[in-house]
């Protein structure tokens, strides 16, 4: 190699290495800066602002364990599945990255329904908590219990349909506290979206809560929401609570004074007036968060931290005095209130109290509970968790029934939402009427009466359910009421024999008036088809031969007994048609024996007609001596040949021109 060329190459290579080193250094500096900025927001719990910086770090360095770890924690609020993925990857890369790692892995697994894994992480974390850190120990013990509760509830779900209210109302931010008007068509709710008044963000990166309104377009759609105009919203947090007094008044929350319950009245022009404190007996220097006033305006249930020793929320009630003022607050008692938060009280028209609680047997965070008041014992019954899928391992709050109680609204952090807390509707799945006919496959004109249909399915908790009907004799129709929203195995049987089993999916039905039409087509083998049609092959129905004396066609007493039995068979099977066939022994001429055989067939025919069997259902034929049952070699054999036989007609024989009843 030329010396000058080698020297030039060496300088170029060194320059390239230098450039790469400088670029790597700049990239490393940029990554460190992005991490520092992300961590700054993270420490303020402004996870929404922190995430873009962690994502930038991960774009340059996908295996940066610290960025994965802090991004995973940040995503817990917005994207539960991504949070679990990021935290798992961080753990695989650096299991000892942070002493809180097991705690956050447990939290992620819990809200992602991996309860056994969550319990394992919490128990591992629990071993390393300092004995002096009693508060943390209690918290983790409660989280373990949450996971156990959730595992039990999810294994025993209710037949409930939970539906997101949709992207017109719900956003990537938090929406909650739905309030529906008495005519179902006007909705107030609370949002922390960027459309809130002034677009002012709070420290956590979301915007200050404002009350929004929208009107219904149809069953599933709403108009574009708008901030409620006028004096309803303040510079701080404002939240809708309840419409009352014929929708002319609104209970709401305002964050001033640490949080108070306020009242606003609708003005003559339709706008809402400036909110006023509901009462000094209710609002205190502490936190009042939510409330419910009874339709008669005499009782107010509300949640407050004022009387709590540890600062948690409890539910209290006050009653209105005769002069219109409010009386002294009274706790709902330890049956309802726990050492954890109780919030969002709502009293249904049947006297059931619904509320949110972090205590009792919650699946995690707030769950919705119900409790009945025993007026005789003057106490509340033990609260019942509304269960899965109404409740989830994360927060579920603000349960409110629609005016007629047919469905409810709920605010929930759950997988599959638009971002953070969303508003959902809850409907209990109802029965649907399924009706139709049972027909023969390939011949829809041939109906099948007397077919038993057994709908076999499972409830949400996997308990078996069955519904039964039999296709009607005249029309082969059936009609059965089944629980909707599931697949059924429909077993079709006749005379104790299973013809076949078919699968049928019944969609979710949310009212009791829906009818679903379903015809079942059954494929039959030849024998079954003939038997069902009342035209079974010979031998399917036990019709014995009747016998005659030599050269006679008079009916013997035992022949009449058999004909009576045949008449009963035909009456029980109205689609059964028969051929009556006369026979003789070999004595006399062929022509004589053909006439004698016909007379013997006619004797049976006439007798069956006298017993009420339609002549249209029978044909007669004589075979004379041409079809002996046995050789005519003895007197006993010739007696066996002097007979009339009965044969069930096949369908093809009827179609061949015989005028028989069908």
C-alpha positions in Angstrom: 0.0 0.0 0.0 1.2 3.5 -0.8 2.6 5.2 2.3 0.7 8.4 1.8 -2.5 6.5 1.1 -2.1 4.4 4.3 -1.4 7.6 6.2 -4.6 9.2 4.7 -6.7 6.1 5.5 -5.4 6.0 9.0 -6.4 9.7 9.6 -9.8 9.0 8.1 -10.4 6.0 10.3 -9.4 7.9 13.4 -11.7 10.8 12.4 -14.6 8.3 11.9 -14.0 6.8 15.3 -13.8 10.2 16.9 -17.1 11.2 15.2 -18.7 8.0 16.4 -17.4 8.5 19.9 -18.7 12.1 20.0 -22.1 10.9 18.6 -22.3 8.2 21.2 -21.4 10.6 23.9 -24.0 13.1 22.7 -26.6 10.3 22.5 -25.7 9.2 26.0 -26.0 12.8 27.3 -29.3 13.2 25.5 -30.6 9.9 27.1 -29.5 11.0 30.6 -31.2 14.4 30.1 -34.4 12.7 28.9 -34.3 10.4 32.0 -33.7 13.3 34.3 -36.6 15.3 32.9 -38.9 12.2 33.0 -37.9 11.5 36.6 -38.6 15.1 37.5 -42.2 14.7 36.4 -42.4 11.2 37.8 -41.6 12.5 41.3 -44.5 14.9 41.1 -46.7 12.0 40.0 -47.3 13.7 36.7 -47.1 10.5 34.8 -48.7 11.8 31.7 -45.8 14.4 31.3 -43.1 11.8 32.2 -44.0 9.2 29.7 -42.9 10.9 26.5 -39.4 11.3 27.9 -39.2 7.6 28.9 -40.5 6.6 25.5 -37.8 8.7 23.8 -35.1 6.9 25.9 -36.6 3.5 24.9 -36.7 4.4 21.3 -32.9 4.9 21.4 -32.3 2.1 23.9 -35.1 -0.5 24.1 -33.4 -2.4 26.9 -32.9 0.5 29.2 -34.2 -1.1 32.4 -34.7 2.1 34.3 -36.8 3.7 31.6 -38.9 0.5 31.3 -39.4 0.5 35.0 -40.5 4.1 35.4 -42.5 4.0 32.2 -44.2 0.8 33.4 -45.3 2.5 36.7 -46.4 5.6 34.8 -48.5 3.5 32.4 -50.5 1.8 35.2 -53.0 4.7 35.0 -53.4 4.8 31.2 -52.5 1.4 29.7 -52.6 -1.5 32.2 -51.3 -4.1 29.7 -48.4 -2.0 28.5 -47.5 -1.3 32.2 -47.3 -5.0 32.9 -45.2 -5.6 29.8 -42.7 -2.8 30.6 -42.3 -3.8 34.3 -41.8 -7.5 33.3 -39.1 -6.6 30.8 -37.4 -4.3 33.4 -37.5 -7.2 35.9 -35.9 -9.6 33.4 -33.1 -7.2 32.6 -32.3 -6.1 36.2 -34.2 -8.0 38.9 -32.5 -5.9 41.6 -33.0 -2.5 39.9 -35.1 -1.2 42.7 -36.2 -2.4 46.1 -39.8 -1.5 45.2 -39.7 -3.7 42.0 -41.8 -6.6 43.5 -44.4 -4.2 44.8 -45.0 -2.7 41.3 -44.9 -6.0 39.6 -47.6 -7.1 42.1 -49.7 -4.0 41.3 -49.4 -4.6 37.6 -50.3 -8.3 37.8 -53.3 -7.5 40.0 -54.9 -5.0 37.7 -54.2 -7.3 34.7 -56.1 -10.2 36.4 -53.0 -12.3 37.2 -53.9 -12.7 40.8 -51.7 -15.7 41.8 -48.7 -13.9 40.4 -49.7 -10.7 42.1 -49.9 -12.5 45.4 -46.5 -14.0 44.9 -44.9 -10.7 44.2 -46.6 -9.0 47.2 -45.5 -11.8 49.5 -41.9 -11.5 48.2 -42.0 -7.8 48.8 -43.6 -8.2 52.2 -40.6 -10.1 53.5 -38.3 -7.2 53.0 -40.4 -4.4 54.6 -38.9 -3.0 57.7 -40.7 -4.0 60.9 -41.0 -0.3 61.8 -42.8 0.4 58.5 -46.2 -0.7 59.9 -48.2 1.4 57.4 -46.5 -0.3 54.4 -46.9 -3.7 55.9 -50.7 -3.1 56.4 -51.0 -1.7 52.8 -49.4 -4.8 51.3 -51.4 -7.1 53.5 -54.5 -5.4 52.2 -53.3 -5.7 48.6 -52.9 -9.4 49.0 -56.4 -9.7 50.4 -57.6 -7.6 47.4 -56.1 -10.1 45.0 -57.6 -13.0 46.9 -61.0 -11.3 46.8 -60.7 -10.5 43.1 -59.7 -14.1 42.3 -62.9 -15.3 44.0 -65.2 -12.7 42.4 -63.8 -13.2 38.9 -64.3 -16.9 39.2 -68.0 -16.3 40.0 -69.1 -13.5 37.6 -72.6 -12.2 37.2 -74.7 -12.2 34.0 -74.1 -8.4 33.5 -73.4 -6.5 30.3 -70.9 -3.6 30.9 -70.7 -1.2 27.9 -68.5 1.8 27.4 -70.5 5.0 26.9 -68.4 5.7 23.8 -65.8 8.1 22.4 -68.1 11.1 22.3 -68.2 11.3 26.1 -65.0 9.4 27.1 -61.6 10.7 26.3 -58.0 9.9 27.1 -58.5 11.8 30.3 -60.7 11.0 33.3 -64.5 11.1 32.9 -66.7 10.2 35.9 -69.8 11.2 38.0 -72.6 10.6 35.4 -75.9 12.3 36.1 -78.9 11.4 34.0 -82.2 13.4 33.7 -85.6 11.9 34.5 -86.4 11.7 30.8 -83.1 9.9 30.0 -82.1 12.4 27.4 -79.9 14.9 29.2 -76.5 13.8 30.7 -74.2 15.8 33.0 -70.8 14.3 33.8 -67.4 15.4 35.0 -64.2 15.4 32.8 -60.6 16.3 33.2 -60.0 16.6 29.5 -58.2 19.5 27.7 -61.6 20.9 26.8 -62.2 21.9 30.4 -62.7 25.6 31.1 -59.5 27.5 30.5 -57.5 24.4 29.7 -55.6 24.8 32.9 -53.6 21.7 33.9 -53.3 20.5 37.5 -50.0 19.2 39.0 -50.7 15.7 37.9 -50.9 16.7 34.2 -54.6 16.4 33.8 -56.9 19.4 33.6 -59.0 20.7 36.4 -62.4 18.9 36.6 -65.3 20.6 34.9 -68.9 19.6 34.5 -70.0 18.8 30.9 -73.4 18.3 29.4 -74.8 16.5 26.3 -78.1 15.4 24.9 -79.1 12.0 23.6 -79.4 11.5 19.8 -80.6 7.9 20.0 -80.1 4.9 22.2 -76.3 4.6 21.7 -75.3 8.1 20.6 -74.9 11.6 22.2 -74.4 15.1 20.9 -71.0 16.6 21.0 -70.4 17.4 24.7 -69.8 20.9 25.9 -68.7 22.6 29.1 -71.8 23.7 31.0 -72.1 27.4 30.4 -72.6 30.0 33.1 -71.5 30.1 36.7 -71.5 26.4 37.4 -67.7 25.7 36.9 -65.1 27.3 39.1 -61.3 27.8 38.6 -60.8 24.6 40.7 -62.3 21.1 40.5 -66.0 20.8 39.9 -68.0 17.6 39.7 -71.6 16.7 39.0 -73.4 14.7 41.6 -77.2 14.5 41.2 -80.2 16.2 39.5 -83.2 16.5 41.9 -86.4 18.3 42.4 -87.8 17.5 39.0 -84.3 18.2 37.5 -84.5 21.9 38.5 -81.6 21.6 41.0 -78.2 20.1 40.9 -75.9 18.7 43.6 -72.3 19.2 42.8 -68.8 19.1 44.3 -66.4 22.0 44.4 -62.8 21.7 45.6 -62.8 25.1 47.4 -62.6 24.8 51.2 -60.9 21.3 50.8 -64.0 20.1 49.0 -67.7 20.9 49.6 -71.2 19.8 48.5 -72.9 22.6 46.7 -76.4 23.2 45.1 -77.2 25.0 41.9 -80.6 25.9 40.6 -81.7 26.0 36.9 -82.5 29.6 35.8 -85.5 30.6 33.7 -83.3 30.8 30.6 -82.2 27.2 31.2 -78.7 27.9 32.5 -77.4 26.9 35.9 -77.1 29.5 38.7 -74.1 30.1 40.9 -73.6 27.1 43.3 -74.2 27.6 47.0 -73.2 25.5 50.0 -75.9 23.0 50.9 -75.4 23.5 54.6 -72.8 24.3 57.3 -73.9 21.1 59.0 -72.6 19.1 55.9 -69.7 21.1 54.7 -66.7 21.4 57.1 -63.1 22.4 56.9 -62.3 18.8 55.9 -63.1 16.9 52.7 -66.7 16.3 51.6 -66.7 14.5 48.3 -70.0 13.1 47.1 -73.7 13.0 48.2 -77.2 11.8 47.4 -80.5 13.5 48.3 -83.7 11.5 48.5 -86.5 12.5 46.1 -88.6 14.0 48.8 -85.7 16.3 49.8 -85.7 15.2 53.4 -82.6 13.1 53.7 -79.0 13.6 52.5 -76.4 10.9 52.4 -72.8 12.2 51.9 -69.2 11.1 52.3 -66.8 13.1 54.5 -63.4 12.8 56.2 -64.4 15.2 59.0 -65.2 12.6 61.7 -62.5 10.1 60.8 -59.5 9.5 63.0 -57.2 8.5 60.1 -58.5 10.8 57.4 -60.5 8.2 55.4 -63.9 9.0 54.0 -67.1 7.7 55.8 -70.7 7.9 54.8 -73.0 10.1 57.0 -76.6 11.2 56.7 -78.5 14.3 57.7 -82.2 14.9 57.8 -84.1 18.1 57.1 -85.9 19.8 60.0 -89.5 21.1 59.7 -88.1 24.6 59.2 -86.1 23.5 56.2 -82.7 23.5 57.9 -80.6 20.4 58.1 -80.1 18.4 61.4 -77.0 17.0 62.8 -74.9 14.4 60.9 -75.2 10.7 61.8 -72.8 8.0 60.8 -74.3 5.0 58.9 -72.3 2.9 61.4 -69.5 0.4 61.3 -71.5 -2.1 59.2 -71.1 0.3 56.3 -68.1 2.4 57.2 -64.7 0.7 57.5 -61.1 1.9 58.2 -60.8 2.5 54.5 -62.7 5.0 52.2 -66.4 4.8 51.7 -67.7 7.2 49.1 -70.4 7.9 46.4 -73.6 6.9 48.3 -76.8 6.3 46.3 -80.2 5.2 47.6 -82.4 3.3 45.1 -86.1 3.5 45.1 -86.4 0.1 46.7 -84.3 1.3 49.7 -81.1 -0.4 48.6 -78.0 1.7 49.4 -75.2 1.6 46.8 -71.8 3.0 47.6 -68.1 2.7 46.8 -65.6 1.3 49.2 -62.0 0.4 49.5 -62.8 -1.9 52.4 -65.1 -4.9 53.0 -64.2 -7.6 50.4 -63.1 -5.2 47.6 -61.4 -6.6 44.6 -59.0 -3.7 44.6 -59.4 0.1 45.1 -63.0 1.2 45.1 -65.7 -1.4 44.5 -69.4 -0.9 44.3 -71.4 -2.5 47.2 -75.1 -2.7 48.1 -76.8 -2.9 51.5 -80.4 -3.1 52.7 -81.7 -1.4 55.7 -83.6 -3.5 58.3 -86.3 -1.2 59.6 -87.2 -3.7 62.4 -83.7 -4.1 63.7 -82.9 -0.5 62.7 -79.5 -1.4 61.1 -77.9 -1.9 57.8 -77.4 -5.4 56.5 -73.9 -6.6 55.7 -72.8 -5.0 52.4 -72.6 -7.2 49.3 -70.0 -6.8 46.6 -71.8 -6.4 43.2 -69.1 -8.6 41.8 -67.5 -9.1 38.5 -67.8 -7.7 35.8 -69.3 -4.6 37.5 -66.3 -4.4 39.8 -62.7 -4.8 38.6 -59.3 -4.9 40.4 -59.0 -1.1 39.9 -61.3 1.7 41.0 -65.0 1.5 40.3 -67.1 4.3 41.6 -70.2 6.6 41.1 -72.8 3.9 40.6 -76.1 5.5 39.6 -79.3 3.9 38.5 -81.3 5.2 35.6 -84.7 6.7 36.5 -86.6 3.5 35.9 -83.9 1.3 37.5 -83.5 -0.8 34.3 -79.7 0.0 34.0 -77.0 1.9 35.8 -74.1 4.2 35.1 -70.6 3.6 36.5 -67.2 5.3 36.5 -64.4 2.8 36.2 -60.7 2.3 35.5 -60.8 -0.9 33.5 -59.0 -2.5 30.6 -60.3 -1.5 27.2 -61.2 2.1 28.0 -60.3 5.2 26.2 -57.4 6.1 28.5 -58.1 6.7 32.1 -61.4 6.6 34.0 -64.4 6.2 31.7 -68.2 6.2 32.1 -70.0 2.9 31.4 -73.5 1.6 31.4 -74.5 -1.6 33.2 -77.4 -3.8 32.2 -78.4 -7.1 33.7 -78.6 -9.6 30.8 -82.3 -10.6 30.2 -84.1 -13.6 28.7 -84.9 -13.7 25.0 -87.8 -15.6 23.5 -86.6 -18.0 20.9 -89.3 -19.5 18.6 -89.5 -21.3 15.3 -90.2 -24.7 13.7 -88.5 -28.0 13.5 -88.1 -29.1 9.9 -86.5 -31.9 7.8 -83.2 -30.9 6.2 -83.6 -30.8 2.5 -87.4 -30.6 2.6 -88.6 -27.5 4.4 -92.2 -28.5 3.7 -91.9 -31.5 6.0 -92.3 -30.4 9.6 -91.4 -32.5 12.6 -93.9 -32.4 15.5 -93.1 -34.0 18.8 -89.4 -33.1 18.8 -87.9 -32.3 22.2 -85.6 -29.3 22.1 -83.2 -29.0 25.0 -81.1 -25.7 25.1 -78.1 -26.4 27.3 -75.8 -23.5 28.2 -73.8 -22.0 31.0 -74.3 -19.0 33.3 -71.5 -16.5 33.6 -70.2 -18.3 36.6 -70.2 -21.6 34.6 -73.2 -23.1 36.3 -75.2 -25.1 33.8 -78.6 -23.9 32.7 -81.2 -25.8 30.5 -84.4 -24.8 28.8 -86.9 -27.2 27.2 -89.8 -27.3 24.8 -91.4 -29.8 22.4 -92.5 -28.9 18.9 -96.3 -28.8 18.7 -98.3 -31.6 17.1 -100.2 -29.3 14.7 -97.4 -27.0 13.5 -94.1 -28.3 14.7 -93.4 -24.9 16.3 -91.6 -24.4 19.6 -91.3 -21.4 21.9 -88.7 -21.1 24.7 -87.4 -18.3 26.9 -83.6 -18.5 27.4 -81.0 -16.4 29.1 -79.4 -14.3 26.4 -75.8 -13.5 25.6 -74.3 -17.0 25.2 -73.9 -20.1 23.0 -76.3 -23.0 23.5 -75.9 -26.7 22.6 -79.4 -27.5 21.3 -80.2 -31.2 21.6 -83.1 -32.4 19.4 -84.7 -35.7 20.4 -87.7 -37.8 19.6 -89.1 -40.8 21.5 -86.0 -40.8 23.7 -83.6 -40.9 20.8 -81.2 -38.0 20.1 -81.6 -37.0 16.5 -78.7 -34.5 16.6 -77.2 -31.6 18.5 -76.7 -28.1 17.0 -75.0 -25.0 18.3 -77.0 -21.8 18.5 -75.7 -18.4 19.7 -78.2 -16.1 21.4 -77.0 -12.4 21.3 -77.1 -10.2 24.4 -80.6 -8.9 25.2 -81.2 -6.1 27.6 -85.0 -6.1 27.8 -87.6 -8.8 28.2 -89.4 -8.2 24.9 -87.0 -9.4 22.3 -88.0 -12.4 20.2 -85.5 -14.3 18.0 -86.6 -16.5 15.2 -84.8 -19.8 14.7 -85.9 -22.8 12.6 -84.0 -26.0 13.2 -83.4 -28.3 10.3 -82.8 -32.0 11.2 -81.1 -34.6 9.0 -82.8 -38.0 9.3 -81.8 -41.5 8.3 -84.4 -43.3 6.2 -85.7 -45.4 9.1 -86.2 -42.4 11.4 -87.7 -40.3 8.7 -90.3 -43.0 7.9 -91.1 -43.6 11.6 -91.5 -39.8 12.4 -93.7 -39.4 9.4 -96.0 -42.1 10.7 -94.9 -44.5 7.9 -92.6 -46.9 9.6 -91.3 -50.0 7.9 -93.1 -53.2 8.7 -92.3 -54.4 12.1 -91.8 -50.9 13.6 -95.4 -51.1 14.8 -96.4 -54.5 16.2 -99.4 -55.4 14.0 -100.1 -59.2 14.1 -101.6 -61.2 11.4 -105.2 -62.3 11.7 -106.3 -65.8 10.5 -109.4 -67.4 8.8 -111.1 -70.7 8.5 -111.0 -72.6 5.3 -112.9 -70.9 2.5 -114.1 -68.2 5.0 -113.6 -64.5 5.5 -115.6 -64.0 8.7 -113.6 -62.4 11.6 -112.9 -64.6 14.5 -113.0 -63.1 18.1 -109.2 -63.1 18.4 -109.0 -61.3 15.0 -111.3 -58.6 16.3 -109.1 -58.2 19.4 -106.1 -57.6 17.2 -108.0 -55.2 14.9 -109.0 -53.2 18.0 -105.4 -52.9 18.9 -104.4 -51.8 15.4 -107.2 -49.2 15.6 -105.7 -47.8 18.8 -102.2 -47.7 17.2 -103.6 -45.7 14.2 -105.5 -43.3 16.5 -102.3 -42.6 18.4 -100.4 -42.0 15.2 -102.6 -39.9 13.0 -100.1 -39.8 10.1 -99.9 -43.6 10.0 -101.2 -45.2 6.8 -101.4 -49.0 6.2 -101.9 -51.6 3.5 -104.2 -54.5 4.4 -103.1 -57.6 2.5 -105.3 -60.7 2.0 -103.8 -64.2 1.5 -105.1 -67.8 1.0 -103.8 -71.4 1.0 -103.2 -73.2 -2.3 -106.5 -75.0 -2.6 -109.0 -73.8 -5.3 -108.2 -71.9 -8.4 -106.1 -68.8 -8.7 -109.1 -66.6 -9.5 -111.1 -67.9 -6.7 -108.3 -67.4 -4.2 -107.7 -63.8 -5.4 -111.4 -63.0 -4.7 -111.2 -64.8 -1.3 -108.0 -62.9 -0.4 -109.7 -59.6 -1.3 -112.7 -60.5 0.9 -110.4 -61.2 3.8 -108.7 -57.8 3.4 -112.0 -56.0 3.0 -113.3 -57.6 6.2 -110.4 -56.1 8.2 -110.8 -52.8 6.3 -114.6 -52.6 7.2 -114.0 -53.4 10.8 -111.3 -50.7 11.2 -113.6 -48.2 9.6 -116.3 -49.2 12.1 -113.7 -48.4 14.8 -113.3 -44.8 13.6 -110.3 -45.2 11.3 -110.6 -43.1 8.1 -110.9 -45.2 4.9 -108.5 -42.7 3.3 -105.7 -44.0 5.5 -106.0 -47.6 4.3 -105.6 -49.5 1.1 -106.5 -53.2 0.4 -104.8 -55.7 -1.8 -105.2 -59.5 -2.5 -102.3 -61.8 -3.2 -104.4 -65.0 -3.2 -102.1 -68.0 -2.9 -99.1 -66.3 -4.6 -97.2 -65.4 -1.4 -97.4 -68.3 1.0 -95.8 -67.7 4.5 -94.9 -71.4 4.6 -95.2 -74.3 2.1 -98.7 -75.7 1.8 -97.7 -79.2 2.9 -99.8 -79.7 6.0 -103.1 -78.6 7.6 -101.1 -76.5 10.1 -99.1 -74.8 7.4 -102.2 -74.0 5.3 -103.8 -72.3 8.4 -100.8 -70.0 8.6 -101.3 -69.1 5.0 -105.0 -68.2 5.4 -104.3 -64.8 6.8 -104.6 -61.0 6.5 -101.4 -59.0 7.0 -100.9 -55.3 7.9 -98.0 -53.2 6.4 -97.1 -49.6 7.2 -96.9 -47.8 3.9 -93.6 -46.1 3.0 -93.7 -42.5 1.8 -92.8 -43.4 -1.7 -95.8 -45.7 -2.0 -98.1 -42.9 -1.0 -96.5 -40.6 -3.5 -97.0 -43.3 -6.1 -100.6 -42.3 -6.5 -102.4 -43.8 -3.5 -105.0 -41.3 -2.1 -104.3 -41.5 1.6 -104.6 -39.1 4.4 -101.3 -37.3 5.4 
